[in-house]
Amino acid sequence: MTAVARLFPRDKAEQLFKTPTANLANNGSAQHPDKRKAGGHGPTLEDEVCFLLDVDPDADSVDGPHTPAEWWGPFAKAVHRWEVLMGTAAPVPIMFGPRGGVKLAPKFAEWLMGLPNGWVTDVPGLTREEQIGRIGNGVVPMQSFYAFRWCLAQKEFTEERNDG
């Protein structure tokens, strides 16, 4: 962790979204992050997208490689970088819920985790809550690949040292 902290000093880092979690599906309505912090809790991904972004839930999806930077506020740099890495524009991050309130869009959580479009959200019969729960219980495939590769390299290094 110390090496990572040196590579990415906190004072130089751009703001990143929270990771989707399985409990977002049952967490109740989003709250402004300041209110959540005042209650002694950290904001959720849903809090961030519902209160800190300037995007309309009815906004059209973007056909180009990037979404408008003004949608993302303090997260613009991170979203742009992830759009480049993913090779696709971010989906609209919010949607209207059944009672007209704004909620986290499962397509955005799916994209944020680096999953192929529709990997979870096109599974027939899953409710929004079930989609969010499955996405939140998952891993970022690119991250797990590199972690697994690192573990294999460490194993091979250890074996070479023990054999020599």
DSSP file (Angstrom, degrees, kcal/mol; ACC not computed):
  #  RESIDUE AA STRUCTURE BP1 BP2  ACC     N-H-->O    O-->H-N    N-H-->O    O-->H-N    TCO  KAPPA ALPHA  PHI   PSI    X-CA   Y-CA   Z-CA
    1    1 A M     >        0   0    0      0, 0.0     4,-2.3     0, 0.0     5,-0.2   0.000 360.0 360.0 360.0 -35.1    0.0    0.0    0.0
    2    2 A T  H  >  +     0   0    0      1,-0.2     4,-1.9     2,-0.2     5,-0.2   0.902 360.0  51.8 -63.3 -40.6    2.9    2.4    0.7
    3    3 A A  H  > S+     0   0    0      1,-0.2     4,-2.0     2,-0.2    -1,-0.2   0.907 110.1  49.1 -62.7 -41.5    4.2    2.0   -2.8
    4    4 A V  H  > S+     0   0    0      1,-0.2     4,-2.3     2,-0.2    -1,-0.2   0.907 108.6  53.3 -64.1 -41.9    0.8    2.8   -4.3
    5    5 A A  H  < S+     0   0    0     -4,-2.3    -1,-0.2     1,-0.2    -2,-0.2   0.855 109.3  49.2 -62.5 -35.3    0.5    5.9   -2.0
    6    6 A R  H  < S+     0   0    0     -4,-1.9    -1,-0.2     1,-0.2    -2,-0.2   0.882 112.0  48.3 -71.2 -37.2    3.9    7.1   -3.3
    7    7 A L  H  < S+     0   0    0     -4,-2.0    -2,-0.2     1,-0.3    -1,-0.2   0.853 124.1  31.0 -69.2 -34.9    2.8    6.6   -6.9
    8    8 A F  S  < S-     0   0    0     -4,-2.3    -1,-0.3    -5,-0.2     5,-0.1  -0.675  82.4-159.8-126.4  76.0   -0.5    8.3   -6.4
    9    9 A P    >>  -     0   0    0      0, 0.0     3,-1.7     0, 0.0     4,-1.0  -0.321  21.0-128.7 -60.9 137.2   -0.1   11.0   -3.8
   10   10 A R  T 34 S+     0   0    0      1,-0.3     3,-0.5     2,-0.2    -4,-0.0   0.827 105.8  56.7 -56.5 -38.0   -3.5   12.0   -2.3
   11   11 A D  T 34 S+     0   0    0      1,-0.2    -1,-0.3     0, 0.0    -3,-0.0   0.665 113.0  41.7 -72.9 -13.3   -3.0   15.7   -2.9
   12   12 A K  T <4 S+     0   0    0     -3,-1.7    -1,-0.2     2,-0.1    -2,-0.2   0.527  92.6 106.1-105.2 -10.1   -2.4   15.1   -6.6
   13   13 A A     <  -     0   0    0     -4,-1.0     2,-0.1    -3,-0.5     3,-0.0  -0.391  66.5-127.5 -76.0 145.5   -5.2   12.6   -7.2
   14   14 A E        -     0   0    0     -2,-0.1     2,-0.4     1,-0.1    61,-0.1  -0.452  41.4 -86.0 -81.0 166.3   -8.4   13.4   -9.0
   15   15 A Q        -     0   0    0     59,-0.8    63,-0.4    -2,-0.1     2,-0.3  -0.589  46.5-160.9 -79.0 130.5  -11.6   12.5   -7.3
   16   16 A L        -     0   0    0     -2,-0.4     2,-0.1    62,-0.1     3,-0.1  -0.781  20.0-109.5-107.8 152.2  -12.8    9.0   -7.9
   17   17 A F        -     0   0    0     -2,-0.3    28,-0.1    58,-0.1     2,-0.1  -0.402  39.4-101.0 -71.5 155.9  -16.3    7.5   -7.6
   18   18 A K        -     0   0    0     26,-0.1    -1,-0.1     1,-0.1    26,-0.1  -0.372  45.6 -98.5 -67.1 158.4  -17.0    5.1   -4.7
   19   19 A T        -     0   0    0      1,-0.1    26,-0.3    -3,-0.1    -1,-0.1  -0.610  40.2-104.9 -78.9 139.2  -17.1    1.5   -5.7
   20   20 A P        -     0   0    0      0, 0.0     2,-0.3     0, 0.0    -1,-0.1  -0.428  42.0-162.5 -60.7 137.8  -20.6    0.0   -6.3
   21   21 A T    >   -     0   0    0     -2,-0.1     3,-1.6     1,-0.1     4,-0.3  -0.906  28.3-120.5-123.7 154.4  -21.5   -2.2   -3.4
   22   22 A A  G >  S+     0   0    0    114,-0.6     3,-1.3    -2,-0.3     4,-0.2   0.830 109.2  62.9 -61.4 -33.2  -24.2   -4.9   -3.1
   23   23 A N  G >  S+     0   0    0      1,-0.3     3,-1.2     2,-0.2     4,-0.4   0.594  79.4  84.8 -73.6  -7.8  -26.0   -3.1   -0.3
   24   24 A L  G X  S+     0   0    0     -3,-1.6     3,-0.8     1,-0.3    -1,-0.3   0.841  82.9  62.2 -58.3 -31.1  -26.8   -0.1   -2.6
   25   25 A A  G <  S+     0   0    0     -3,-1.3    -1,-0.3    -4,-0.3    -2,-0.2   0.778 117.1  26.8 -66.0 -26.0  -29.8   -2.0   -3.7
   26   26 A N  G <  S+     0   0    0     -3,-1.2    -1,-0.2    -4,-0.2    -2,-0.2   0.178  92.2 103.2-120.7  15.4  -31.3   -2.0   -0.2
   27   27 A N  S <  S-     0   0    0     -3,-0.8    -2,-0.1    -4,-0.4     2,-0.1   0.460  79.8-124.8 -83.7  -1.9  -29.7    1.2    1.2
   28   28 A G        -     0   0    0     -4,-0.2    -1,-0.3    -3,-0.1     2,-0.0  -0.411  56.7 -19.9  83.9-170.1  -32.7    3.4    0.9
   29   29 A S  S    S-     0   0    0      1,-0.1    18,-0.1    -2,-0.1    74,-0.1  -0.285  75.5 -96.4 -72.7 156.4  -32.7    6.7   -1.0
   30   30 A A        -     0   0    0     72,-0.4     2,-0.3    16,-0.1    -1,-0.1  -0.373  38.6-159.3 -66.7 150.1  -29.6    8.7   -1.8
   31   31 A Q        -     0   0    0     -2,-0.1    13,-0.2    13,-0.1    20,-0.2  -0.928  32.8 -89.4-126.9 154.3  -28.6   11.5    0.5
   32   32 A H    >>  -     0   0    0     -2,-0.3     4,-2.2     1,-0.1     3,-0.7  -0.428  40.6-122.5 -59.6 136.5  -26.4   14.5   -0.1
   33   33 A P  H 3> S+     0   0    0      0, 0.0     4,-2.6     0, 0.0     5,-0.2   0.836 111.6  56.3 -53.1 -35.2  -22.9   13.4    0.8
   34   34 A D  H 3> S+     0   0    0      2,-0.2     4,-2.2     1,-0.2     5,-0.1   0.898 108.4  47.1 -64.0 -38.8  -22.6   16.2    3.3
   35   35 A K  H <> S+     0   0    0     -3,-0.7     4,-1.4     2,-0.2    -1,-0.2   0.907 111.7  50.6 -67.6 -42.0  -25.7   14.9    5.1
   36   36 A R  H  <>S+     0   0    0     -4,-2.2     5,-2.2     1,-0.2     3,-0.3   0.920 112.2  47.2 -62.1 -43.7  -24.4   11.4    5.1
   37   37 A K  H ><5S+     0   0    0     -4,-2.6     3,-2.1     1,-0.2    -2,-0.2   0.891 106.8  57.1 -65.2 -39.7  -21.0   12.5    6.5
   38   38 A A  H 3<5S+     0   0    0     -4,-2.2    -1,-0.2     1,-0.3    -2,-0.2   0.809 103.4  55.3 -61.5 -29.1  -22.8   14.6    9.2
   39   39 A G  T 3<5S-     0   0    0     -4,-1.4    -1,-0.3    -3,-0.3    -2,-0.2   0.372 126.8-101.8 -84.2   4.7  -24.5   11.4   10.3
   40   40 A G  T < 5S+     0   0    0     -3,-2.1     2,-0.3     1,-0.3    -3,-0.2   0.635  87.4 108.6  88.4  14.2  -21.1    9.7   10.7
   41   41 A H      < -     0   0    0     -5,-2.2    -1,-0.3    -6,-0.2    -2,-0.2  -0.853  67.9-114.8-122.8 158.0  -21.2    7.7    7.4
   42   42 A G        -     0   0    0     -2,-0.3    -8,-0.0     1,-0.1     2,-0.0  -0.618  41.4 -99.9 -85.7 151.2  -19.3    7.9    4.2
   43   43 A P        -     0   0    0      0, 0.0     2,-0.2     0, 0.0    -1,-0.1  -0.314  35.1-132.9 -67.6 154.4  -21.3    8.8    1.0
   44   44 A T     >  -     0   0    0    -13,-0.2     4,-2.1     1,-0.1     5,-0.1  -0.519  26.6-103.1 -98.1 170.5  -22.2    6.0   -1.3
   45   45 A L  H  > S+     0   0    0    -26,-0.3     4,-2.6     1,-0.2     5,-0.3   0.902 124.8  53.5 -58.3 -41.4  -21.9    5.9   -5.1
   46   46 A E  H  > S+     0   0    0      1,-0.2     4,-2.2     2,-0.2     5,-0.2   0.892 105.9  52.6 -64.0 -39.1  -25.6    6.6   -5.4
   47   47 A D  H  > S+     0   0    0      2,-0.2     4,-1.8     1,-0.2     5,-0.4   0.932 111.5  47.8 -58.1 -45.6  -25.2    9.7   -3.2
   48   48 A E  H  X S+     0   0    0     -4,-2.1     4,-2.4     1,-0.2     5,-0.4   0.936 114.6  42.4 -64.5 -48.4  -22.4   10.9   -5.4
   49   49 A V  H  < S+     0   0    0     -4,-2.6     4,-0.4     1,-0.2     6,-0.2   0.848 117.3  47.2 -71.6 -30.7  -24.2   10.4   -8.8
   50   50 A C  H  < S+     0   0    0     -4,-2.2    -1,-0.2    -5,-0.3    -2,-0.2   0.793 127.8  21.2 -79.6 -27.2  -27.5   11.7   -7.5
   51   51 A F  H  < S+     0   0    0     -4,-1.8    -2,-0.2    -5,-0.2    -3,-0.2   0.665 122.5  46.0-116.8 -20.8  -26.2   14.9   -5.8
   52   52 A L  S  < S+     0   0    0     -4,-2.4     2,-0.3    -5,-0.4    -3,-0.2   0.505  95.2  80.1-106.4  -4.0  -22.8   15.8   -7.2
   53   53 A L        -     0   0    0     -4,-0.4     2,-0.4    -5,-0.4    19,-0.2  -0.699  64.2-143.3-106.7 157.6  -23.3   15.5  -11.0
   54   54 A D        +     0   0    0     17,-1.9     2,-0.4    16,-0.4    18,-0.1  -0.593  57.7 118.5-115.8  66.8  -24.9   17.8  -13.5
   55   55 A V        -     0   0    0     -2,-0.4    -2,-0.1    -6,-0.2    16,-0.0  -0.987  58.7-128.8-134.7 143.3  -26.7   15.4  -15.8
   56   56 A D    >   -     0   0    0     -2,-0.4     3,-2.4     1,-0.1    38,-0.1  -0.747  16.6-134.4 -89.3 133.5  -30.3   14.9  -16.7
   57   57 A P  T 3  S+     0   0    0      0, 0.0    39,-0.1     0, 0.0    -1,-0.1   0.777 108.9  54.7 -58.1 -23.9  -31.7   11.3  -16.3
   58   58 A D  T 3  S+     0   0    0     37,-0.1     3,-0.1     2,-0.0    37,-0.1   0.317  80.4 130.8 -91.2   8.6  -33.3   11.8  -19.7
   59   59 A A    <   -     0   0    0     -3,-2.4     2,-0.1     1,-0.1    33,-0.1  -0.281  64.9-107.3 -60.6 146.2  -30.0   12.8  -21.4
   60   60 A D        -     0   0    0      1,-0.1    -1,-0.1    32,-0.0    -4,-0.1  -0.470  34.5-105.3 -73.0 145.7  -29.3   11.0  -24.6
   61   61 A S        -     0   0    0     -2,-0.1     2,-0.4     1,-0.1    -1,-0.1  -0.361  39.6-113.3 -64.1 153.7  -26.6    8.3  -24.6
   62   62 A V        -     0   0    0     28,-0.4    27,-0.2     1,-0.1    -1,-0.1  -0.788  21.4-165.9 -98.0 131.7  -23.5    9.5  -26.3
   63   63 A D        +     0   0    0     -2,-0.4    -1,-0.1     3,-0.1    26,-0.1   0.760  68.6  75.3 -84.0 -26.4  -22.4    7.8  -29.6
   64   64 A G  S    S-     0   0    0      2,-0.2    25,-0.6     1,-0.1    -2,-0.1   0.038 100.5 -92.3 -76.5-172.4  -18.8    9.2  -29.5
   65   65 A P  S    S+     0   0    0      0, 0.0     2,-0.4     0, 0.0    23,-0.1   0.681 103.1  41.2 -78.1 -17.0  -15.9    8.2  -27.3
   66   66 A H        -     0   0    0     23,-0.1    -2,-0.2    18,-0.0    23,-0.1  -0.978  68.9-134.7-138.1 145.7  -16.6   10.6  -24.5
   67   67 A T        -     0   0    0     -2,-0.4     2,-0.2     1,-0.1     5,-0.1  -0.458  53.6 -74.2 -83.7 164.7  -19.5   12.1  -22.6
   68   68 A P    >   -     0   0    0      0, 0.0     3,-1.7     0, 0.0     4,-0.4  -0.430  37.2-138.1 -63.6 130.7  -19.7   15.8  -21.9
   69   69 A A  G >> S+     0   0    0      1,-0.3     3,-1.3     2,-0.2     4,-0.6   0.818  99.2  68.2 -58.8 -32.1  -17.2   16.8  -19.2
   70   70 A E  G 34 S+     0   0    0      1,-0.3   -16,-0.4     2,-0.2    -1,-0.3   0.699  88.5  66.4 -66.1 -17.5  -19.8   19.1  -17.5
   71   71 A W  G <4 S+     0   0    0     -3,-1.7   -17,-1.9     1,-0.2    -1,-0.3   0.865 102.2  47.2 -62.6 -34.9  -21.8   16.0  -16.5
   72   72 A W  T X4 S-     0   0    0     -3,-1.3     3,-2.5    -4,-0.4    -1,-0.2   0.521  74.8-174.3 -99.3  -9.4  -19.1   14.8  -14.2
   73   73 A G  G >< S+     0   0    0     -4,-0.6     3,-1.8     1,-0.3    -1,-0.2  -0.238  78.9   1.7  51.8-128.0  -18.0   17.8  -12.0
   74   74 A P  G 3  S+     0   0    0      0, 0.0   -59,-0.8     0, 0.0    -1,-0.3   0.605 133.4  59.5 -68.4  -9.6  -15.0   16.8   -9.8
   75   75 A F  G <> S+     0   0    0     -3,-2.5     4,-2.6     1,-0.2     5,-0.2   0.394  73.2 105.0 -95.8   2.5  -15.0   13.3  -11.4
   76   76 A A  H <> S+     0   0    0     -3,-1.8     4,-2.6     1,-0.2     5,-0.2   0.869  78.5  48.0 -56.7 -45.3  -14.5   14.5  -15.0
   77   77 A K  H  > S+     0   0    0     -3,-0.2     4,-2.3    -4,-0.2    -1,-0.2   0.925 114.1  46.5 -62.8 -44.1  -10.8   13.5  -15.2
   78   78 A A  H  > S+     0   0    0    -63,-0.4     4,-2.2    -4,-0.2    -2,-0.2   0.902 113.3  48.6 -66.3 -40.8  -11.4   10.0  -13.8
   79   79 A V  H  X S+     0   0    0     -4,-2.6     4,-2.6     2,-0.2    -2,-0.2   0.932 111.0  50.7 -65.0 -44.7  -14.4    9.4  -16.1
   80   80 A H  H  X S+     0   0    0     -4,-2.6     4,-2.0    -5,-0.2    -2,-0.2   0.929 111.2  48.4 -58.1 -45.9  -12.5   10.6  -19.2
   81   81 A R  H  X S+     0   0    0     -4,-2.3     4,-2.4     1,-0.2    -1,-0.2   0.906 112.5  48.0 -61.6 -42.0   -9.6    8.2  -18.3
   82   82 A W  H  X S+     0   0    0     -4,-2.2     4,-3.0     2,-0.2     6,-0.3   0.863 108.0  55.1 -69.9 -34.7  -12.0    5.3  -17.8
   83   83 A E  H  X>S+     0   0    0     -4,-2.6     4,-1.8     2,-0.2     5,-1.0   0.908 109.8  47.8 -61.2 -40.9  -13.8    6.1  -21.1
   84   84 A V  H  <5S+     0   0    0     -4,-2.0    -2,-0.2     2,-0.2    -1,-0.2   0.942 115.2  44.2 -63.7 -48.0  -10.4    5.9  -22.8
   85   85 A L  H  <5S+     0   0    0     -4,-2.4    -2,-0.2     1,-0.2    -1,-0.2   0.875 118.3  43.6 -65.5 -38.3   -9.5    2.6  -21.1
   86   86 A M  H  <5S-     0   0    0     -4,-3.0    -1,-0.2     2,-0.2    -2,-0.2   0.727 101.4-133.8 -80.1 -22.0  -12.9    1.1  -21.7
   87   87 A G  T  <5S+     0   0    0     -4,-1.8     2,-0.3    -5,-0.2    -3,-0.2   0.705  74.6  82.0  76.3  19.3  -13.1    2.3  -25.3
   88   88 A T  S   <S-     0   0    0     -5,-1.0    -1,-0.2    -6,-0.3    -2,-0.2  -0.995  83.4-100.4-153.6 151.4  -16.7    3.6  -24.8
   89   89 A A        -     0   0    0    -25,-0.6   -23,-0.1    -2,-0.3    -9,-0.0  -0.379  47.8-100.4 -68.9 150.7  -18.5    6.6  -23.4
   90   90 A A        -     0   0    0    -25,-0.1   -28,-0.4     1,-0.1    -1,-0.1  -0.441  38.2-117.4 -67.5 143.4  -20.0    6.3  -19.9
   91   91 A P        -     0   0    0      0, 0.0    -1,-0.1     0, 0.0    14,-0.1  -0.373  47.1 -75.3 -73.2 163.1  -23.7    5.6  -19.8
   92   92 A V        -     0   0    0      1,-0.2    16,-0.3   -33,-0.1    15,-0.1  -0.446  48.0-144.8 -57.2 125.7  -26.0    8.2  -18.2
   93   93 A P  S    S+     0   0    0      0, 0.0    12,-2.7     0, 0.0     2,-0.3   0.631  70.5  46.8 -79.0 -13.5  -25.3    7.6  -14.5
   94   94 A I  E     -A  104   0A   0     10,-0.3     2,-0.3   -38,-0.1    10,-0.2  -0.868  56.8-177.7-128.8 160.5  -28.8    8.2  -13.1
   95   95 A M  E     -A  103   0A   0      8,-2.3     8,-2.9    -2,-0.3     2,-0.4  -0.942  36.5 -92.9-145.9 164.7  -32.4    7.2  -13.9
   96   96 A F  E     -A  102   0A   0     -2,-0.3     6,-0.2     6,-0.2     5,-0.1  -0.687  38.9-139.9 -82.5 136.7  -35.8    7.9  -12.6
   97   97 A G    >   -     0   0    0      4,-3.8     3,-1.7    -2,-0.4    -1,-0.1  -0.244  36.4 -86.9 -83.1 179.7  -37.1    5.5  -10.0
   98   98 A P  T 3  S+     0   0    0      0, 0.0    -1,-0.1     0, 0.0    -2,-0.0   0.750 129.5  45.6 -63.4 -24.8  -40.7    4.2   -9.8
   99   99 A R  T 3  S-     0   0    0      2,-0.1     3,-0.1     3,-0.0    -3,-0.0   0.287 124.6 -98.2-101.5  10.0  -41.8    7.2   -7.7
  100  100 A G  S <  S+     0   0    0     -3,-1.7     2,-0.1     1,-0.3     0, 0.0   0.350  82.1 128.8  93.9  -6.5  -40.0    9.8   -9.8
  101  101 A G        -     0   0    0     -5,-0.1    -4,-3.8     1,-0.1     2,-0.4  -0.319  64.4-100.9 -76.6 166.5  -36.9   10.2   -7.7
  102  102 A V  E     +A   96   0A   0     -6,-0.2   -72,-0.4    -3,-0.1     2,-0.3  -0.731  44.7 175.2 -92.5 136.5  -33.4    9.9   -9.1
  103  103 A K  E     -A   95   0A   0     -8,-2.9    -8,-2.3    -2,-0.4     2,-0.2  -0.903  40.0 -83.8-134.9 161.5  -31.4    6.7   -8.6
  104  104 A L  E     -A   94   0A   0     -2,-0.3   -10,-0.3   -10,-0.2    28,-0.1  -0.484  46.0-127.2 -62.3 130.9  -28.1    5.2   -9.7
  105  105 A A    >>  -     0   0    0    -12,-2.7     4,-1.7    -2,-0.2     3,-0.8  -0.726   6.5-141.9 -83.1 126.9  -28.5    3.6  -13.1
  106  106 A P  H 3> S+     0   0    0      0, 0.0     4,-2.7     0, 0.0     5,-0.2   0.844 100.5  61.7 -57.4 -34.1  -27.3    0.0  -13.2
  107  107 A K  H 3> S+     0   0    0      1,-0.2     4,-2.2     2,-0.2     5,-0.1   0.879 104.7  48.5 -59.9 -36.9  -25.8    0.5  -16.7
  108  108 A F  H <> S+     0   0    0     -3,-0.8     4,-3.0   -16,-0.3    -1,-0.2   0.932 111.2  48.3 -69.4 -44.7  -23.4    3.1  -15.1
  109  109 A A  H  X S+     0   0    0     -4,-1.7     4,-1.6     1,-0.2    -2,-0.2   0.897 111.8  51.2 -61.0 -39.7  -22.4    0.8  -12.2
  110  110 A E  H  <>S+     0   0    0     -4,-2.7     5,-2.2     2,-0.2     4,-0.3   0.927 113.1  44.5 -61.7 -46.5  -21.8   -2.0  -14.7
  111  111 A W  H ><5S+     0   0    0     -4,-2.2     3,-1.8     1,-0.2    -2,-0.2   0.908 109.3  56.7 -64.2 -43.1  -19.6    0.3  -16.9
  112  112 A L  H 3<5S+     0   0    0     -4,-3.0    -1,-0.2     1,-0.3    -2,-0.2   0.834 105.1  51.8 -59.5 -34.1  -17.8    1.7  -13.8
  113  113 A M  T 3<5S-     0   0    0     -4,-1.6    -1,-0.3    -5,-0.2    -2,-0.2   0.505 118.0-113.5 -81.5  -4.2  -16.8   -1.9  -12.8
  114  114 A G  T < 5 +     0   0    0     -3,-1.8    -3,-0.2    -4,-0.3    -2,-0.1   0.722  65.0 148.9  80.5  21.3  -15.4   -2.5  -16.3
  115  115 A L      < -     0   0    0     -5,-2.2    -1,-0.3    -6,-0.2     3,-0.1  -0.585  56.0 -95.8 -85.9 150.5  -17.9   -5.1  -17.3
  116  116 A P    >   -     0   0    0      0, 0.0     3,-2.4     0, 0.0     4,-0.3  -0.349  55.6 -85.5 -61.2 146.1  -19.0   -5.5  -20.9
  117  117 A N  T 3  S+     0   0    0      1,-0.3   -10,-0.0     2,-0.1     0, 0.0  -0.314 116.3  12.1 -54.8 124.9  -22.3   -3.6  -21.7
  118  118 A G  T 3> S+     0   0    0     -3,-0.1     4,-1.4   -11,-0.1    -1,-0.3   0.392  84.0 128.5  88.6  -3.1  -25.2   -5.8  -20.7
  119  119 A W  T <4 S+     0   0    0     -3,-2.4    -2,-0.1     1,-0.2    -1,-0.0   0.882  97.9   0.0 -53.3 -41.5  -23.2   -8.4  -18.8
  120  120 A V  T >4 S+     0   0    0     -4,-0.3     3,-1.5   -14,-0.1    -1,-0.2   0.699 131.9  60.2-112.0 -40.6  -25.6   -7.9  -15.9
  121  121 A T  T 34 S+     0   0    0      1,-0.3    -2,-0.1   -15,-0.1   -14,-0.1   0.648 103.5  51.2 -73.2 -15.1  -28.1   -5.4  -17.1
  122  122 A D  T 3< S+     0   0    0     -4,-1.4    -1,-0.3     2,-0.1    -3,-0.1   0.322  77.3 118.2-101.4   8.0  -29.3   -7.5  -20.0
  123  123 A V  S X  S-     0   0    0     -3,-1.5     3,-1.4     1,-0.1     8,-0.0  -0.634  73.2-115.1 -73.3 121.3  -30.0  -10.6  -18.0
  124  124 A P  T 3  S+     0   0    0      0, 0.0     3,-0.1     0, 0.0    -1,-0.1  -0.262  90.1  16.5 -61.4 140.3  -33.7  -11.3  -18.3
  125  125 A G  T 3  S+     0   0    0      1,-0.2     2,-0.4    -3,-0.0    -3,-0.0   0.359  85.2 130.6  86.6  -4.7  -35.8  -11.0  -15.2
  126  126 A L    <   -     0   0    0     -3,-1.4    -1,-0.2    -6,-0.1     2,-0.1  -0.687  49.1-139.7 -85.5 132.5  -33.5   -9.1  -12.9
  127  127 A T     >  -     0   0    0     -2,-0.4     4,-2.5    -3,-0.1     5,-0.2  -0.323  30.6-101.7 -76.1 168.9  -34.9   -6.1  -11.2
  128  128 A R  H  > S+     0   0    0      1,-0.2     4,-2.8     2,-0.2     5,-0.2   0.919 125.1  51.6 -56.6 -44.7  -32.8   -2.9  -10.8
  129  129 A E  H  > S+     0   0    0      1,-0.2     4,-2.4     2,-0.2    -1,-0.2   0.894 109.9  48.3 -62.7 -40.6  -32.1   -3.9   -7.2
  130  130 A E  H  > S+     0   0    0      2,-0.2     4,-2.4     1,-0.2    -1,-0.2   0.893 111.4  50.8 -67.1 -39.0  -30.9   -7.4   -8.2
  131  131 A Q  H  X S+     0   0    0     -4,-2.5     4,-2.7     2,-0.2     5,-0.2   0.953 111.9  46.2 -61.9 -49.5  -28.7   -5.9  -11.0
  132  132 A I  H  X S+     0   0    0     -4,-2.8     4,-2.8     1,-0.2    -2,-0.2   0.910 112.2  52.4 -59.9 -42.3  -27.1   -3.4   -8.5
  133  133 A G  H  X S+     0   0    0     -4,-2.4     4,-1.3    -5,-0.2    -1,-0.2   0.908 111.7  44.7 -60.8 -43.5  -26.6   -6.2   -6.0
  134  134 A R  H  < S+     0   0    0     -4,-2.4     4,-0.4     2,-0.2    -1,-0.2   0.900 114.4  48.5 -69.6 -40.4  -24.9   -8.5   -8.5
  135  135 A I  H >< S+     0   0    0     -4,-2.7     3,-1.2     1,-0.2    -2,-0.2   0.927 111.7  50.4 -63.9 -43.4  -22.7   -5.7   -9.8
  136  136 A G  H 3< S+     0   0    0     -4,-2.8  -114,-0.6  -115,-0.3    -1,-0.2   0.746 108.3  52.5 -67.6 -24.2  -21.7   -4.7   -6.3
  137  137 A N  T 3< S+     0   0    0     -4,-1.3    -1,-0.3  -116,-0.2    -2,-0.2   0.501 101.0  84.7 -86.7  -4.4  -20.8   -8.2   -5.4
  138  138 A G  S <  S-     0   0    0     -3,-1.2     2,-0.3    -4,-0.4  -116,-0.1  -0.127  72.2-122.7 -89.4-174.6  -18.5   -8.5   -8.4
  139  139 A V        -     0   0    0     -2,-0.0     3,-0.1   -26,-0.0    -1,-0.1  -0.841  30.2-100.0-123.0 162.4  -14.9   -7.5   -9.1
  140  140 A V     >  -     0   0    0     -2,-0.3     4,-2.5     1,-0.2     3,-0.4  -0.775  34.4-147.2 -80.7 113.5  -13.3   -5.3  -11.7
  141  141 A P  H  > S+     0   0    0      0, 0.0     4,-2.4     0, 0.0     5,-0.2   0.875  94.9  50.3 -54.7 -42.4  -12.1   -7.9  -14.2
  142  142 A M  H  > S+     0   0    0      1,-0.2     4,-2.1     2,-0.2     5,-0.2   0.903 112.1  48.4 -62.7 -39.3   -9.0   -5.9  -15.2
  143  143 A Q  H  > S+     0   0    0     -3,-0.4     4,-2.2     1,-0.2    -1,-0.2   0.914 112.3  47.3 -67.2 -43.4   -8.0   -5.4  -11.6
  144  144 A S  H  X S+     0   0    0     -4,-2.5     4,-2.5     2,-0.2    -1,-0.2   0.871 109.7  54.6 -68.3 -35.2   -8.5   -9.1  -10.7
  145  145 A F  H  X S+     0   0    0     -4,-2.4     4,-2.6    -5,-0.3    -2,-0.2   0.952 111.6  43.4 -60.3 -49.8   -6.5  -10.2  -13.8
  146  146 A Y  H  X S+     0   0    0     -4,-2.1     4,-2.3     1,-0.2    -2,-0.2   0.862 113.4  51.7 -68.1 -34.3   -3.5   -8.0  -12.8
  147  147 A A  H  X S+     0   0    0     -4,-2.2     4,-2.4     2,-0.2    -1,-0.2   0.923 111.8  46.8 -65.2 -42.9   -3.7   -9.1   -9.2
  148  148 A F  H  X S+     0   0    0     -4,-2.5     4,-2.3     2,-0.2    -2,-0.2   0.911 112.1  50.5 -64.5 -42.3   -3.8  -12.8  -10.3
  149  149 A R  H  X S+     0   0    0     -4,-2.6     4,-2.2     2,-0.2    -2,-0.2   0.901 110.4  49.9 -62.3 -41.5   -0.8  -12.2  -12.6
  150  150 A W  H  X S+     0   0    0     -4,-2.3     4,-2.4     2,-0.2    -2,-0.2   0.923 109.6  51.1 -62.6 -44.4    1.1  -10.5   -9.8
  151  151 A C  H  X S+     0   0    0     -4,-2.4     4,-2.2     1,-0.2    -2,-0.2   0.904 109.8  49.8 -60.9 -41.8    0.4  -13.4   -7.5
  152  152 A L  H  X S+     0   0    0     -4,-2.3     4,-2.6     1,-0.2    -1,-0.2   0.912 109.9  50.7 -63.1 -41.4    1.6  -15.9  -10.1
  153  153 A A  H  X S+     0   0    0     -4,-2.2     4,-2.4     1,-0.2    -2,-0.2   0.897 110.3  49.8 -63.1 -39.7    4.8  -13.9  -10.6
  154  154 A Q  H  X S+     0   0    0     -4,-2.4     4,-2.5     2,-0.2    -1,-0.2   0.895 110.8  50.0 -65.2 -39.6    5.4  -13.8   -6.8
  155  155 A K  H  X S+     0   0    0     -4,-2.2     4,-2.5     2,-0.2    -2,-0.2   0.935 112.1  46.9 -63.7 -46.6    4.9  -17.6   -6.7
  156  156 A E  H  X S+     0   0    0     -4,-2.6     4,-2.4     2,-0.2    -2,-0.2   0.899 111.9  51.0 -63.4 -40.4    7.4  -18.2   -9.5
  157  157 A F  H  X S+     0   0    0     -4,-2.4     4,-2.2     2,-0.2    -1,-0.2   0.927 111.6  47.6 -61.2 -46.0    9.9  -15.8   -7.9
  158  158 A T  H  X S+     0   0    0     -4,-2.5     4,-2.3     1,-0.2    -2,-0.2   0.907 111.8  49.9 -63.0 -42.6    9.6  -17.7   -4.6
  159  159 A E  H  X S+     0   0    0     -4,-2.5     4,-1.9     1,-0.2    -1,-0.2   0.894 110.1  50.6 -63.5 -40.0   10.0  -21.0   -6.3
  160  160 A E  H  X S+     0   0    0     -4,-2.4     4,-1.4     2,-0.2    -2,-0.2   0.901 111.3  48.3 -64.5 -40.8   13.1  -19.9   -8.2
  161  161 A R  H  < S+     0   0    0     -4,-2.2    -2,-0.2     1,-0.2    -1,-0.2   0.895 113.2  47.7 -66.2 -39.5   14.7  -18.6   -5.0
  162  162 A N  H  < S+     0   0    0     -4,-2.3    -1,-0.2     1,-0.2    -2,-0.2   0.810 113.1  47.8 -73.1 -29.0   13.9  -21.9   -3.2
  163  163 A D  H  <        0   0    0     -4,-1.9    -1,-0.2     1,-0.2    -2,-0.2   0.736 360.0 360.0 -80.8 -22.8   15.2  -24.0   -6.0
  164  164 A G     <        0   0    0     -4,-1.4    -1,-0.2    -5,-0.2    -2,-0.2   0.449 360.0 360.0 -89.5 360.0   18.5  -22.0   -6.4
